[in-house]
Amino acid sequence: MYNLDYPGATCQKVLVDDERNTALIFQKDTLIGLVTGLGQNYIAREFKPGLVRQFEETQSGIDLWLNDFTLKRIKLTMDDPEQKNAVVQQLRLMDLIIPNFPAVTQLAIPAFITLILIELVVLKRFKNVEGFETRDTATSLLMGVGNVVSGLIFGFVAFGVLSWLYEFRLFTVGFEWYWIAVCFIIDDLRYYWYHRIAHRCRWVWAEHVIHHSSQHYNLSTALRQSWTGVFTGMFVLRIPLVLLGFHPLLIVFVGGINLLYQFWIHTEVIGKMPKWFEAVMNTPSHHRVHHATNPRYLDANYAGTLIIWDRMFGTFVEELERDCPRYGLVKNIGTFNPLRVAIHEWVEMFKDASSPGLTPKQRLAYLFNPPGWNHKEEVTGSQAIKENFVRRNPEESGNPGLPKI
């Protein structure tokens, strides 16, 4: 042991990982930091929530896994068992360790496939319905695989930005179950607004349209996900959670739980749930409305897990027996080619925005106005579809999901 200058204190270098030239730093008997590199070029890190992901006691000491881009793991050799136990207890008492959150959506893949097969059997044997089309289902599965791959390739962008911003948080939130629940609820509200923006801004619709491109509604449709989500920049909606003190890994975890919940609501096998459940939670009935192209159902029921957001913000529409949902897009793309499914709207959007004779304002409008907007008509997109429907069916004027004309 020897004294070492450390910001704000004279400390002792007591535990060393020689291979990485790393030391745990104590002030008196209190663990306060970690130093990487010695001499004039050392980097000091304060021990605080978010630095250590997990630790493991070994025969020779302690292994630490860090949430740090430059230092992932250190091995600390400790000859004194009492000192080792003291450090372990302090790590636990200081609540420094981030739980090793599982990648829930990836772990659930075997369950997804199993439930898809069960749904297929139920539809054929008990409902006598052809709810699946082989090529359509294959496309949905390939889109799901592509989504996982693109996340592995580009996910570091959003996570890196959120991790950097976490250093400027206003508070530090722990990982107790109640904080996880609070984070889930706030993130579900975040998802509602992301989803609503995705349907009202063509730039975001260009990546979200993939999920709506199937003309079938079954569990495989849940796996039909975008390959280009990171390019929309919508991860910025998670910045408030980070600044409030929720760790990026926790935010990713609750987001995965949200997506996991949404899997089972992509089915026609289940009718309506009990009224109390339908009042609070997103259900197959509510989400069938969201996927439908019927005029009254357009731009409705954006919820992820809690349907209360739609009820609060005026976007809730009930599924009606007299108006059976029809699925797909207002203008279906007519292809099972995964690449075309993934990028078709981006191509069309930039083609529209680069058309000759447009003003700069009109070019931007083709990028950021609602889907279906064009510079030649006053009322466009879903609003035009709803108004035309009401003119043909005046008795529907003012009903939920439809304008009053």
N, C-alpha and C positions, 0 to 999 in steps of 0.2 A: 504494500500500500504506500501511496505517496500523495502529497497534496497536488491538486490540479485546479487552476483558475477556471471557474465556470460562471456564466452570467449571474450576478447577484449573490454569489456565495463562494466560500472556500470549501471545496469538497474533497472526497477521497475516491480514488480509483480503486474499486474493490473487486469487481467482477469483469473479467476480460475475455473476449473472443479474439485470440491472437490472429486467426486467419483473416478476419475482417477488421482487425485493429479497432475493436469496439469495447466500450466500457459502460457499465451502469454506474450512475453517480448518486452518492448519498450526501445529504447535509445532516450531520450528526447521525441519527439512526433512521432518517427518513429518505426513502427513495424519491428523487426529484427529477432525474433526467437520464438521458443516454447520449453518449458522445461517440461519433464516428470519426476516426482519424485523429492523430495527435499532432502536436506542434502548432504551427501557425495556420494550418489549413483544416483544423477540425471543425465539424458541424455538430452543434449541440441541439438536442430536441428535448423539450419539456415533456415529462410523463403526464399525459392527460388522456381523457377518453378519445378514442380514435387512433392512437398510436399503435397499440398492441391489439391484434386480432384474436390471438389465442396463445396459450403457452402449454408446455408439456414438461413435467418433471422427468428427468433421466437419472441414471445412476451417477453420472459425473456432474450433474448440475441442472440447468434449466434451458430449454429451447424456446425461443420467442419467435412468433410469426407476426410480422409488422405490416400495417397498412401504409406502405411507403414505396414509392416508385424506385427509389435508389437502394433500399435495404429491405429485402423481403424477410430474411430469417437470420437470427444470430444464435450461436451456441455458447452458453456461458458455463464455464467450469467452476464448480464450487466444492471445495474440500470440506468445509465446515457444515455438517447437517443442520445445526441450529440456525446458522445464517441462511441457509437455503430455505428452511421452513419459514423463517421470518419474512424473506422476500416473497415467497408464495402467498403468505397470509396478507401481506401488504398489497400485492397485486389484486387480490380478491376484495379486500376492504376498500381499496381506492376505486373499485368498479371501473377498472381500465380496460377490461377485456370485452371486445365486441363479440357477441355470439357468432358461431360459425354458421351463418344462415345458409340453408340449403338452396340450391337452384331448383325451386319447386316445379316450374314448368317443364324442365328437362327430366326431372325425376318422374314426372307424371306421364311421360310419353307412353310407356307400356299400358297404363290404365286408359289413356286416350284411345289407343288402338283397340283394346279389348272392348271398351264401351261402344265404339263405332261398329264393331262386328255384332255386338248384342243388338244394337239399334237396327241394323240391317236385317237380322233374323226376325225381330219383332214386327217390323214393317211388312215383311213378306208373308210371314206365317199367321200373324194375328190381325193385322190391319189390311192385308191384301192390297198394299200400296207399294209402288215402285218409287221409293224415296231417294234412291241413289242412281246415278248414272256413272258408269265405270270411268269414263274419261274425265268427267267433272271431278269425281272423287280423287283420281290420281293427280289431277292438277292441284287440288286443294292440299294434298299431302306434300307435293313437291314445293308448293309455296311455303308451307310450314317449315320444311327442311331449309329452304333458302333464307327464311327469316332467322333461323338459328345461326346459320353460317354468317350472314351479314352482321348479326349481333356480335359474333365472336371477332369479326374483322374490324368493325367500326364502332363497337360499343365503348371503346376506350375514350372516344371523343367526348361524349356526354358525361361519362363517369369522371373523366379527368377534370372537366370544367367544374362539375359539382364538388369534387374533392378539393379543388383549389379554393372555391368559394366557402367551403366548410370552415376554413381557417378564419373567416371573417364573421362567423355566426354570432348572433346576439346573445344566445343562451347555449347551454350544453345539456342536452336531453339524454337520459339514460336509456337502458334497454329492458326495463321492467315490462311486464305484460301490458300494463295500463298505458305506457307510452307507445308500445307497439300498436295498441288499439287506437290511440289518438292519431298516430301517424297514418294508420290505415284509413280512417275516416276522412282526414284532410286530403290524403292522396286520392281517395275516391271522388271527392269534390273536384280535385284537380283533373281527374280523368273525365268527369262530366264536361268540364269546360274545354278540354282538349278535343273531346269527341264532337262537341257542338261546333267548335271552330273548324274541325275537319270536314264538316258538312256545309259550312258557310263560307269557306275560303278555299278557292281552287288550288292554291299552292299546297295546302295540306291534304285536300281531297285527292290530289294526284297520287299520294301514297296510300290513303285510306280506301280509295275506290276498289282496291284489290279485294278487300274483305267482303265487298258487296257484289262482286262480279259473277258469283254463281247464281244460277236460276233455280237452284235447289236449296232447301233449308234442312240440313241435318248436321250431325256432330262433326263431320269432316269439314263443314264450312267454317267451324270455329278455328281450324288450323290454317285457313287460307289467309295468310298474313303478309304484310308488306316486306319488301327487301330494302326500301329506301327511306325508312322512317327518320333516320338520323339527319338526312339532308334537309328536312323541313325546319329543323331547329326548335321543334316544339318541346324539347327537354327543358327549355327555359322556364316552363311552367312549374318545374320542380324546384327552382331556385328559392322561392319563399320557404319551402320546407327545410332546405339546407340552412338558410339564414336563421330560421327559428331554432336550429340546433339538432335536427334529425340527421343522423349520419347517412351518407349516400348508400352504404350497404343496406341499411334498414329500409331506405326508400325503395331500393331495387327489390328487396324481399317482399314488402307489402304490395308493390306493383305486381309481382309474380303471383301472389295470392289472389289479387283482383282478377288477373287473367285466368287463373285456375278456376275461379268461381264461374266466370263467364262461359266456360266450356259447355257445361250441362244445359244451358239455356238455349243452345242452338239445336232445337229438336221440335218436331211436330208430334212426337209420340206422347208427350205430356200436354194435357189440356191446361186448365187453370188450377192454380194452387188455392189453399184456403184463403179467405178474404183478408185475414190479418197479415198473412205472408205477402199477398199481392199488394197490400197497402204500403209495405215498407221495402221489400226486396225486389230486385229485378228478377223476372221469371221468364220462362219460355214464351208465355203469352205476350208479355210486354216487349220482348225482344223480337218476336215475329213481326210486330208492328214496325219496329225500327228497320227491319230488313225489307219491308214491303215497298212496292212501287205504287200502290194505290194512292190516289191524290190525297186522301185524308190522312194517310200514314206517313207521308213524306216529312222529313225534318222533325221527327218526334222520338221520344224515349231514348235519350242519349246515355242513360245511366250505365255504370259499370256493374256495381253490386247493389247500391241503394237507389231505389226508384224515387225516393223522397226528393232528390234534387230536381227531377223533372216536374214533380208536383209543386215544388217551391217556385220554380222559375218559369212555369207556364208552358212546358213543352210535352206534357203527358197526354197521350191519347190511348183510349181503351180499345182492345181488340173486339171487333163486332162479328157476330156469327153471320150477319147479312152481308158482310163485306170481307170475304175470305182473302187473306194476304196473297199477293202475287210477288214473287221474288226476282231479284236481279237488279238491273239498272234501267233507268228510263230509256236509254239507248244501249242495248246489250252489245257486247263486243264480239260475240260469235267466234271465239277461239278457245282452244284448250292448251295453246302454246304457253308455257310458264313465263318465258321471257317477254312475250307480248302482253300477257296479263300484268306483269310487274311494271312495265314502263309505258304502256299505251297512252295513259292520260298525260304523263310528262311530255311525250312526243306531241300529242294533240295540243296541249296547252302552249308549248313554245311555238308550234306552228301558227296558232291563232295570234299569239302576241307579236310574231314577226311578220304578219301579213302587211303588204304594202298599203300606204295611204292612211295609216293610223296616227293619231297624235300620241305623244308620250303618255298622257293620262290614260288613253284607251289601252295602250300596251300594258301598263301596270294593272289596269282593271281586268284584263284577260288573265293576269297572274294571280290576283288577290281578291277579286270579286267572287260572289257565289258561283258554283258550277252552273253552267248553262247560260251565263251572262253573255250578251253580245251587244255591240254598239249600235245595232240597227233598230232595236226594239226597246220600248219604254219599260215594259214588264217582261221579265225573263225568268228562266229557271223554274224551280219548284213553285214559286208564287204564281207564275203564269199558268202552270198546270192546274193548280188548285182553283184559280179564278175561272178557267175554262170549264172545269168540272161543275162548279156551282152554277154557271150560266146554263149548262145543259140540264142540271138537276137543281132548280131553284129551291126545292123543299129542303135541301141540305145546307142552305145558307146559314152560317153562324154556328154550325155544329162543330164539336171538338175537332181540331185539325184543319178546319176549313174557314175561309174568310166570309164575312157577312157582306153580301152585295145587294 
